[in-house]
Amino acid sequence: MMKEVFLNKEEIIKLSKKYKLPLLILNRSIIRDNYLRFKQLFPRIQQYYAIKSNSHPTILNELIKLGSG
């Protein structure tokens, strides 16, 4: 299991300067909270995630754990 890391603005700037590439920073807690909130608001709807929008394994694995199709 990956350790969740929370970054402040200065740390994000430091990472972007170090890698000098497009940098994707994911927050599994936000992904999870958004999914659960949607599920709570629309309980009769089965949620499906469009992999085309972002196929990053961290996102996919988090949504699969939560029951998204």
C-alpha positions in Angstrom: 0.0 0.0 0.0 1.3 3.4 -0.9 1.7 6.0 1.8 -0.5 9.1 1.3 1.6 12.3 1.0 0.2 15.8 1.4 2.2 18.5 -0.2 2.1 22.2 0.4 2.5 24.8 -2.3 6.3 25.2 -1.8 6.8 21.4 -2.1 4.8 21.3 -5.3 6.9 24.1 -6.8 10.1 22.3 -5.7 9.0 19.1 -7.4 8.0 20.9 -10.6 11.4 22.5 -10.8 13.2 19.2 -10.1 11.4 17.1 -12.7 10.8 19.9 -15.3 8.1 17.7 -16.9 4.4 17.7 -16.7 3.7 16.6 -13.1 0.6 14.7 -12.0 -0.1 14.9 -8.3 -3.0 12.7 -7.1 -4.8 12.8 -3.9 -6.6 9.6 -3.3 -8.6 11.1 -0.4 -10.1 13.6 -2.7 -10.9 11.0 -5.3 -12.5 8.8 -2.6 -14.5 11.6 -1.1 -15.8 12.8 -4.4 -16.9 9.3 -5.4 -18.6 8.7 -2.0 -20.3 12.1 -2.1 -21.7 11.4 -5.7 -22.8 7.9 -4.5 -24.6 9.4 -1.5 -26.3 12.1 -3.7 -27.3 9.6 -6.4 -27.7 6.2 -4.6 -29.7 4.5 -7.4 -27.1 5.3 -10.1 -24.3 2.9 -10.9 -21.2 4.9 -11.4 -18.8 4.2 -14.3 -15.4 5.8 -14.8 -14.4 6.8 -18.3 -10.8 5.5 -18.5 -10.3 7.7 -21.5 -10.4 10.7 -19.3 -7.4 9.5 -17.2 -6.1 5.9 -17.1 -3.7 6.4 -14.2 -3.5 3.2 -12.1 -3.9 5.1 -8.8 -7.2 6.5 -9.9 -8.4 3.3 -11.4 -7.4 1.2 -8.3 -9.1 3.6 -5.9 -12.3 3.7 -7.9 -12.3 -0.1 -8.2 -11.9 -0.5 -4.5 -14.9 1.7 -4.0 -17.1 -0.3 -6.4 -17.1 1.9 -9.5 -17.6 0.0 -12.8 
